[in-house]
Amino acid sequence: MATNYGPVEIAGVVAVIGVLTYACRLSFIALFGRLDEIPPVVERVLRFVPAAVLAALVLPSFMT
């Protein structure tokens, strides 16, 4: 049984997802804004983020 959603429902879902995404990003900014310095464990983990993002972007093109 297929359900047809109207433009109001779709716009509402998009708005809710946008607000949740913004709140998630803002929470990290607020959290690190309260800290005087980033803990060493977090710094070690964040060093690997650029390599992980690059691999996530490049690897799917090699798999197909």
PyMOL Python script that loads the backbone (N, CA, C, O; Angstrom):
from pymol import cmd

cmd.read_pdbstr("""\
ATOM      1  N   MET A   1       0.848  -1.170   0.000  1.00  0.00           N
ATOM      2  CA  MET A   1       0.000   0.000   0.000  1.00  0.00           C
ATOM      3  C   MET A   1       0.897   1.239   0.000  1.00  0.00           C
ATOM      4  O   MET A   1       1.630   1.476   0.961  1.00  0.00           O
ATOM      5  N   ALA A   2       0.843   2.001  -1.041  1.00  0.00           N
ATOM      6  CA  ALA A   2       1.678   3.188  -1.186  1.00  0.00           C
ATOM      7  C   ALA A   2       0.991   4.395  -0.547  1.00  0.00           C
ATOM      8  O   ALA A   2      -0.221   4.577  -0.665  1.00  0.00           O
ATOM      9  N   THR A   3       1.776   5.193   0.113  1.00  0.00           N
ATOM     10  CA  THR A   3       1.270   6.425   0.718  1.00  0.00           C
ATOM     11  C   THR A   3       1.827   7.598  -0.059  1.00  0.00           C
ATOM     12  O   THR A   3       3.030   7.687  -0.302  1.00  0.00           O
ATOM     13  N   ASN A   4       0.951   8.485  -0.438  1.00  0.00           N
ATOM     14  CA  ASN A   4       1.378   9.680  -1.153  1.00  0.00           C
ATOM     15  C   ASN A   4       1.499  10.839  -0.171  1.00  0.00           C
ATOM     16  O   ASN A   4       0.547  11.185   0.528  1.00  0.00           O
ATOM     17  N   TYR A   5       2.675  11.421  -0.135  1.00  0.00           N
ATOM     18  CA  TYR A   5       2.906  12.568   0.723  1.00  0.00           C
ATOM     19  C   TYR A   5       2.820  13.832  -0.108  1.00  0.00           C
ATOM     20  O   TYR A   5       3.307  13.886  -1.237  1.00  0.00           O
ATOM     21  N   GLY A   6       2.201  14.833   0.458  1.00  0.00           N
ATOM     22  CA  GLY A   6       2.068  16.102  -0.230  1.00  0.00           C
ATOM     23  C   GLY A   6       3.274  16.980  -0.022  1.00  0.00           C
ATOM     24  O   GLY A   6       4.185  16.624   0.725  1.00  0.00           O
ATOM     25  N   PRO A   7       3.290  18.121  -0.673  1.00  0.00           N
ATOM     26  CA  PRO A   7       4.442  19.017  -0.553  1.00  0.00           C
ATOM     27  C   PRO A   7       4.622  19.571   0.860  1.00  0.00           C
ATOM     28  O   PRO A   7       5.746  19.876   1.258  1.00  0.00           O
ATOM     29  N   VAL A   8       3.547  19.705   1.617  1.00  0.00           N
ATOM     30  CA  VAL A   8       3.663  20.226   2.983  1.00  0.00           C
ATOM     31  C   VAL A   8       4.380  19.222   3.874  1.00  0.00           C
ATOM     32  O   VAL A   8       5.247  19.597   4.664  1.00  0.00           O
ATOM     33  N   GLU A   9       4.021  17.942   3.749  1.00  0.00           N
ATOM     34  CA  GLU A   9       4.677  16.918   4.555  1.00  0.00           C
ATOM     35  C   GLU A   9       6.153  16.779   4.200  1.00  0.00           C
ATOM     36  O   GLU A   9       7.001  16.638   5.081  1.00  0.00           O
ATOM     37  N   ILE A  10       6.448  16.819   2.919  1.00  0.00           N
ATOM     38  CA  ILE A  10       7.844  16.698   2.480  1.00  0.00           C
ATOM     39  C   ILE A  10       8.654  17.897   2.961  1.00  0.00           C
ATOM     40  O   ILE A  10       9.777  17.729   3.435  1.00  0.00           O
ATOM     41  N   ALA A  11       8.107  19.092   2.849  1.00  0.00           N
ATOM     42  CA  ALA A  11       8.815  20.283   3.321  1.00  0.00           C
ATOM     43  C   ALA A  11       9.011  20.222   4.830  1.00  0.00           C
ATOM     44  O   ALA A  11      10.047  20.651   5.337  1.00  0.00           O
ATOM     45  N   GLY A  12       8.029  19.694   5.549  1.00  0.00           N
ATOM     46  CA  GLY A  12       8.162  19.554   7.001  1.00  0.00           C
ATOM     47  C   GLY A  12       9.269  18.597   7.388  1.00  0.00           C
ATOM     48  O   GLY A  12      10.038  18.871   8.309  1.00  0.00           O
ATOM     49  N   VAL A  13       9.356  17.478   6.692  1.00  0.00           N
ATOM     50  CA  VAL A  13      10.423  16.506   6.977  1.00  0.00           C
ATOM     51  C   VAL A  13      11.790  17.114   6.669  1.00  0.00           C
ATOM     52  O   VAL A  13      12.730  16.949   7.447  1.00  0.00           O
ATOM     53  N   VAL A  14      11.906  17.803   5.559  1.00  0.00           N
ATOM     54  CA  VAL A  14      13.176  18.447   5.200  1.00  0.00           C
ATOM     55  C   VAL A  14      13.550  19.491   6.249  1.00  0.00           C
ATOM     56  O   VAL A  14      14.718  19.596   6.626  1.00  0.00           O
ATOM     57  N   ALA A  15      12.586  20.255   6.720  1.00  0.00           N
ATOM     58  CA  ALA A  15      12.860  21.277   7.735  1.00  0.00           C
ATOM     59  C   ALA A  15      13.304  20.639   9.049  1.00  0.00           C
ATOM     60  O   ALA A  15      14.245  21.116   9.684  1.00  0.00           O
ATOM     61  N   VAL A  16      12.637  19.570   9.457  1.00  0.00           N
ATOM     62  CA  VAL A  16      13.016  18.898  10.711  1.00  0.00           C
ATOM     63  C   VAL A  16      14.417  18.312  10.611  1.00  0.00           C
ATOM     64  O   VAL A  16      15.209  18.438  11.545  1.00  0.00           O
ATOM     65  N   ILE A  17      14.730  17.676   9.491  1.00  0.00           N
ATOM     66  CA  ILE A  17      16.069  17.120   9.302  1.00  0.00           C
ATOM     67  C   ILE A  17      17.114  18.233   9.299  1.00  0.00           C
ATOM     68  O   ILE A  17      18.195  18.065   9.865  1.00  0.00           O
ATOM     69  N   GLY A  18      16.806  19.359   8.673  1.00  0.00           N
ATOM     70  CA  GLY A  18      17.741  20.490   8.670  1.00  0.00           C
ATOM     71  C   GLY A  18      17.982  21.036  10.068  1.00  0.00           C
ATOM     72  O   GLY A  18      19.120  21.341  10.426  1.00  0.00           O
ATOM     73  N   VAL A  19      16.929  21.162  10.857  1.00  0.00           N
ATOM     74  CA  VAL A  19      17.072  21.661  12.232  1.00  0.00           C
ATOM     75  C   VAL A  19      17.885  20.682  13.071  1.00  0.00           C
ATOM     76  O   VAL A  19      18.741  21.101  13.850  1.00  0.00           O
ATOM     77  N   LEU A  20      17.628  19.384  12.922  1.00  0.00           N
ATOM     78  CA  LEU A  20      18.390  18.392  13.686  1.00  0.00           C
ATOM     79  C   LEU A  20      19.864  18.386  13.293  1.00  0.00           C
ATOM     80  O   LEU A  20      20.734  18.246  14.153  1.00  0.00           O
ATOM     81  N   THR A  21      20.148  18.535  12.008  1.00  0.00           N
ATOM     82  CA  THR A  21      21.536  18.588  11.561  1.00  0.00           C
ATOM     83  C   THR A  21      22.238  19.825  12.122  1.00  0.00           C
ATOM     84  O   THR A  21      23.372  19.746  12.593  1.00  0.00           O
ATOM     85  N   TYR A  22      21.559  20.952  12.068  1.00  0.00           N
ATOM     86  CA  TYR A  22      22.126  22.192  12.606  1.00  0.00           C
ATOM     87  C   TYR A  22      22.362  22.073  14.105  1.00  0.00           C
ATOM     88  O   TYR A  22      23.396  22.518  14.604  1.00  0.00           O
ATOM     89  N   ALA A  23      21.416  21.478  14.831  1.00  0.00           N
ATOM     90  CA  ALA A  23      21.562  21.316  16.279  1.00  0.00           C
ATOM     91  C   ALA A  23      22.729  20.393  16.623  1.00  0.00           C
ATOM     92  O   ALA A  23      23.451  20.628  17.593  1.00  0.00           O
ATOM     93  N   CYS A  24      22.905  19.360  15.834  1.00  0.00           N
ATOM     94  CA  CYS A  24      24.019  18.433  16.074  1.00  0.00           C
ATOM     95  C   CYS A  24      25.364  19.142  15.876  1.00  0.00           C
ATOM     96  O   CYS A  24      26.275  18.986  16.688  1.00  0.00           O
ATOM     97  N   ARG A  25      25.480  19.901  14.823  1.00  0.00           N
ATOM     98  CA  ARG A  25      26.731  20.628  14.575  1.00  0.00           C
ATOM     99  C   ARG A  25      26.962  21.715  15.619  1.00  0.00           C
ATOM    100  O   ARG A  25      28.087  21.923  16.073  1.00  0.00           O
ATOM    101  N   LEU A  26      25.903  22.395  15.990  1.00  0.00           N
ATOM    102  CA  LEU A  26      26.020  23.454  16.986  1.00  0.00           C
ATOM    103  C   LEU A  26      26.415  22.899  18.346  1.00  0.00           C
ATOM    104  O   LEU A  26      27.124  23.560  19.105  1.00  0.00           O
ATOM    105  N   SER A  27      25.963  21.692  18.659  1.00  0.00           N
ATOM    106  CA  SER A  27      26.307  21.104  19.954  1.00  0.00           C
ATOM    107  C   SER A  27      27.812  20.874  20.070  1.00  0.00           C
ATOM    108  O   SER A  27      28.389  21.073  21.139  1.00  0.00           O
ATOM    109  N   PHE A  28      28.455  20.453  18.966  1.00  0.00           N
ATOM    110  CA  PHE A  28      29.899  20.267  19.017  1.00  0.00           C
ATOM    111  C   PHE A  28      30.622  21.600  19.145  1.00  0.00           C
ATOM    112  O   PHE A  28      31.621  21.695  19.858  1.00  0.00           O
ATOM    113  N   ILE A  29      30.134  22.622  18.469  1.00  0.00           N
ATOM    114  CA  ILE A  29      30.753  23.944  18.578  1.00  0.00           C
ATOM    115  C   ILE A  29      30.614  24.460  19.996  1.00  0.00           C
ATOM    116  O   ILE A  29      31.562  25.014  20.552  1.00  0.00           O
ATOM    117  N   ALA A  30      29.436  24.283  20.587  1.00  0.00           N
ATOM    118  CA  ALA A  30      29.212  24.744  21.958  1.00  0.00           C
ATOM    119  C   ALA A  30      30.057  23.944  22.945  1.00  0.00           C
ATOM    120  O   ALA A  30      30.585  24.504  23.906  1.00  0.00           O
ATOM    121  N   LEU A  31      30.189  22.635  22.713  1.00  0.00           N
ATOM    122  CA  LEU A  31      30.983  21.799  23.614  1.00  0.00           C
ATOM    123  C   LEU A  31      32.446  22.211  23.595  1.00  0.00           C
ATOM    124  O   LEU A  31      33.053  22.407  24.648  1.00  0.00           O
ATOM    125  N   PHE A  32      33.021  22.346  22.387  1.00  0.00           N
ATOM    126  CA  PHE A  32      34.430  22.701  22.309  1.00  0.00           C
ATOM    127  C   PHE A  32      34.658  24.171  22.649  1.00  0.00           C
ATOM    128  O   PHE A  32      35.778  24.548  22.992  1.00  0.00           O
ATOM    129  N   GLY A  33      33.638  25.001  22.564  1.00  0.00           N
ATOM    130  CA  GLY A  33      33.767  26.395  22.977  1.00  0.00           C
ATOM    131  C   GLY A  33      33.910  26.544  24.476  1.00  0.00           C
ATOM    132  O   GLY A  33      34.497  27.514  24.956  1.00  0.00           O
ATOM    133  N   ARG A  34      33.372  25.581  25.220  1.00  0.00           N
ATOM    134  CA  ARG A  34      33.470  25.620  26.686  1.00  0.00           C
ATOM    135  C   ARG A  34      34.802  25.083  27.195  1.00  0.00           C
ATOM    136  O   ARG A  34      35.219  25.403  28.308  1.00  0.00           O
ATOM    137  N   LEU A  35      35.462  24.275  26.392  1.00  0.00           N
ATOM    138  CA  LEU A  35      36.734  23.696  26.817  1.00  0.00           C
ATOM    139  C   LEU A  35      37.870  24.676  26.553  1.00  0.00           C
ATOM    140  O   LEU A  35      37.884  25.372  25.538  1.00  0.00           O
ATOM    141  N   ASP A  36      38.818  24.719  27.478  1.00  0.00           N
ATOM    142  CA  ASP A  36      39.982  25.577  27.272  1.00  0.00           C
ATOM    143  C   ASP A  36      40.927  24.972  26.245  1.00  0.00           C
ATOM    144  O   ASP A  36      41.507  25.685  25.425  1.00  0.00           O
ATOM    145  N   GLU A  37      41.077  23.657  26.295  1.00  0.00           N
ATOM    146  CA  GLU A  37      41.879  22.985  25.280  1.00  0.00           C
ATOM    147  C   GLU A  37      41.274  21.617  25.006  1.00  0.00           C
ATOM    148  O   GLU A  37      40.596  21.037  25.854  1.00  0.00           O
ATOM    149  N   ILE A  38      41.529  21.122  23.824  1.00  0.00           N
ATOM    150  CA  ILE A  38      40.977  19.837  23.418  1.00  0.00           C
ATOM    151  C   ILE A  38      41.781  18.735  24.103  1.00  0.00           C
ATOM    152  O   ILE A  38      43.011  18.784  24.121  1.00  0.00           O
ATOM    153  N   PRO A  39      41.093  17.742  24.666  1.00  0.00           N
ATOM    154  CA  PRO A  39      41.811  16.640  25.317  1.00  0.00           C
ATOM    155  C   PRO A  39      42.720  15.904  24.332  1.00  0.00           C
ATOM    156  O   PRO A  39      42.390  15.792  23.152  1.00  0.00           O
ATOM    157  N   PRO A  40      43.853  15.407  24.807  1.00  0.00           N
ATOM    158  CA  PRO A  40      44.809  14.731  23.910  1.00  0.00           C
ATOM    159  C   PRO A  40      44.217  13.533  23.180  1.00  0.00           C
ATOM    160  O   PRO A  40      44.586  13.267  22.036  1.00  0.00           O
ATOM    161  N   VAL A  41      43.307  12.809  23.818  1.00  0.00           N
ATOM    162  CA  VAL A  41      42.688  11.651  23.165  1.00  0.00           C
ATOM    163  C   VAL A  41      41.891  12.100  21.941  1.00  0.00           C
ATOM    164  O   VAL A  41      41.943  11.454  20.895  1.00  0.00           O
ATOM    165  N   VAL A  42      41.166  13.187  22.069  1.00  0.00           N
ATOM    166  CA  VAL A  42      40.367  13.698  20.954  1.00  0.00           C
ATOM    167  C   VAL A  42      41.281  14.196  19.846  1.00  0.00           C
ATOM    168  O   VAL A  42      40.989  13.987  18.669  1.00  0.00           O
ATOM    169  N   GLU A  43      42.372  14.845  20.195  1.00  0.00           N
ATOM    170  CA  GLU A  43      43.319  15.317  19.182  1.00  0.00           C
ATOM    171  C   GLU A  43      43.903  14.163  18.393  1.00  0.00           C
ATOM    172  O   GLU A  43      44.057  14.259  17.176  1.00  0.00           O
ATOM    173  N   ARG A  44      44.233  13.060  19.079  1.00  0.00           N
ATOM    174  CA  ARG A  44      44.784  11.892  18.385  1.00  0.00           C
ATOM    175  C   ARG A  44      43.770  11.313  17.417  1.00  0.00           C
ATOM    176  O   ARG A  44      44.125  10.934  16.301  1.00  0.00           O
ATOM    177  N   VAL A  45      42.512  11.240  17.830  1.00  0.00           N
ATOM    178  CA  VAL A  45      41.470  10.691  16.966  1.00  0.00           C
ATOM    179  C   VAL A  45      41.222  11.615  15.780  1.00  0.00           C
ATOM    180  O   VAL A  45      41.053  11.140  14.656  1.00  0.00           O
ATOM    181  N   LEU A  46      41.197  12.923  16.010  1.00  0.00           N
ATOM    182  CA  LEU A  46      40.906  13.874  14.938  1.00  0.00           C
ATOM    183  C   LEU A  46      42.004  13.921  13.873  1.00  0.00           C
ATOM    184  O   LEU A  46      41.760  14.392  12.762  1.00  0.00           O
ATOM    185  N   ARG A  47      43.194  13.443  14.192  1.00  0.00           N
ATOM    186  CA  ARG A  47      44.267  13.419  13.196  1.00  0.00           C
ATOM    187  C   ARG A  47      43.927  12.498  12.030  1.00  0.00           C
ATOM    188  O   ARG A  47      44.407  12.701  10.914  1.00  0.00           O
ATOM    189  N   PHE A  48      43.097  11.481  12.287  1.00  0.00           N
ATOM    190  CA  PHE A  48      42.777  10.501  11.258  1.00  0.00           C
ATOM    191  C   PHE A  48      41.537  10.860  10.446  1.00  0.00           C
ATOM    192  O   PHE A  48      41.200  10.143   9.504  1.00  0.00           O
ATOM    193  N   VAL A  49      40.865  11.926  10.777  1.00  0.00           N
ATOM    194  CA  VAL A  49      39.644  12.305  10.072  1.00  0.00           C
ATOM    195  C   VAL A  49      39.898  12.634   8.602  1.00  0.00           C
ATOM    196  O   VAL A  49      39.157  12.137   7.754  1.00  0.00           O
ATOM    197  N   PRO A  50      40.903  13.442   8.248  1.00  0.00           N
ATOM    198  CA  PRO A  50      41.112  13.737   6.824  1.00  0.00           C
ATOM    199  C   PRO A  50      41.366  12.488   5.982  1.00  0.00           C
ATOM    200  O   PRO A  50      40.839  12.374   4.875  1.00  0.00           O
ATOM    201  N   ALA A  51      42.162  11.556   6.490  1.00  0.00           N
ATOM    202  CA  ALA A  51      42.425  10.323   5.738  1.00  0.00           C
ATOM    203  C   ALA A  51      41.166   9.484   5.595  1.00  0.00           C
ATOM    204  O   ALA A  51      40.935   8.888   4.544  1.00  0.00           O
ATOM    205  N   ALA A  52      40.351   9.431   6.640  1.00  0.00           N
ATOM    206  CA  ALA A  52      39.109   8.658   6.583  1.00  0.00           C
ATOM    207  C   ALA A  52      38.123   9.274   5.591  1.00  0.00           C
ATOM    208  O   ALA A  52      37.454   8.552   4.852  1.00  0.00           O
ATOM    209  N   VAL A  53      38.033  10.588   5.573  1.00  0.00           N
ATOM    210  CA  VAL A  53      37.124  11.256   4.639  1.00  0.00           C
ATOM    211  C   VAL A  53      37.598  11.046   3.207  1.00  0.00           C
ATOM    212  O   VAL A  53      36.789  10.769   2.321  1.00  0.00           O
ATOM    213  N   LEU A  54      38.893  11.174   2.974  1.00  0.00           N
ATOM    214  CA  LEU A  54      39.425  10.957   1.632  1.00  0.00           C
ATOM    215  C   LEU A  54      39.160   9.529   1.170  1.00  0.00           C
ATOM    216  O   LEU A  54      38.760   9.309   0.027  1.00  0.00           O
ATOM    217  N   ALA A  55      39.379   8.566   2.048  1.00  0.00           N
ATOM    218  CA  ALA A  55      39.117   7.170   1.691  1.00  0.00           C
ATOM    219  C   ALA A  55      37.635   6.943   1.406  1.00  0.00           C
ATOM    220  O   ALA A  55      37.285   6.209   0.482  1.00  0.00           O
ATOM    221  N   ALA A  56      36.772   7.567   2.189  1.00  0.00           N
ATOM    222  CA  ALA A  56      35.327   7.407   1.983  1.00  0.00           C
ATOM    223  C   ALA A  56      34.884   8.022   0.657  1.00  0.00           C
ATOM    224  O   ALA A  56      33.914   7.559   0.057  1.00  0.00           O
ATOM    225  N   LEU A  57      35.575   9.046   0.199  1.00  0.00           N
ATOM    226  CA  LEU A  57      35.208   9.680  -1.072  1.00  0.00           C
ATOM    227  C   LEU A  57      35.791   8.948  -2.271  1.00  0.00           C
ATOM    228  O   LEU A  57      35.149   8.880  -3.319  1.00  0.00           O
ATOM    229  N   VAL A  58      36.990   8.399  -2.139  1.00  0.00           N
ATOM    230  CA  VAL A  58      37.697   7.825  -3.272  1.00  0.00           C
ATOM    231  C   VAL A  58      37.397   6.323  -3.432  1.00  0.00           C
ATOM    232  O   VAL A  58      37.240   5.844  -4.555  1.00  0.00           O
ATOM    233  N   LEU A  59      37.319   5.603  -2.351  1.00  0.00           N
ATOM    234  CA  LEU A  59      37.192   4.155  -2.419  1.00  0.00           C
ATOM    235  C   LEU A  59      35.967   3.678  -3.200  1.00  0.00           C
ATOM    236  O   LEU A  59      36.106   2.719  -3.960  1.00  0.00           O
ATOM    237  N   PRO A  60      34.788   4.271  -3.072  1.00  0.00           N
ATOM    238  CA  PRO A  60      33.649   3.762  -3.860  1.00  0.00           C
ATOM    239  C   PRO A  60      33.866   3.820  -5.373  1.00  0.00           C
ATOM    240  O   PRO A  60      33.329   2.985  -6.101  1.00  0.00           O
ATOM    241  N   SER A  61      34.636   4.781  -5.850  1.00  0.00           N
ATOM    242  CA  SER A  61      34.882   4.841  -7.300  1.00  0.00           C
ATOM    243  C   SER A  61      35.753   3.679  -7.768  1.00  0.00           C
ATOM    244  O   SER A  61      35.662   3.278  -8.928  1.00  0.00           O
ATOM    245  N   PHE A  62      36.585   3.135  -6.903  1.00  0.00           N
ATOM    246  CA  PHE A  62      37.408   2.000  -7.270  1.00  0.00           C
ATOM    247  C   PHE A  62      36.652   0.686  -7.168  1.00  0.00           C
ATOM    248  O   PHE A  62      37.025  -0.300  -7.803  1.00  0.00           O
ATOM    249  N   MET A  63      35.591   0.670  -6.372  1.00  0.00           N
ATOM    250  CA  MET A  63      34.847  -0.573  -6.160  1.00  0.00           C
ATOM    251  C   MET A  63      33.884  -0.876  -7.300  1.00  0.00           C
ATOM    252  O   MET A  63      33.464  -2.023  -7.453  1.00  0.00           O
ATOM    253  N   THR A  64      33.530   0.106  -8.091  1.00  0.00           N
ATOM    254  CA  THR A  64      32.579  -0.144  -9.188  1.00  0.00           C
ATOM    255  C   THR A  64      33.279  -0.261 -10.513  1.00  0.00           C
ATOM    256  O   THR A  64      32.630  -0.470 -11.538  1.00  0.00           O
TER     257      THR A  64
END
""", "prot")
cmd.dss("prot")
cmd.show_as("cartoon", "prot")
cmd.util.cbc("prot")
cmd.orient("prot")
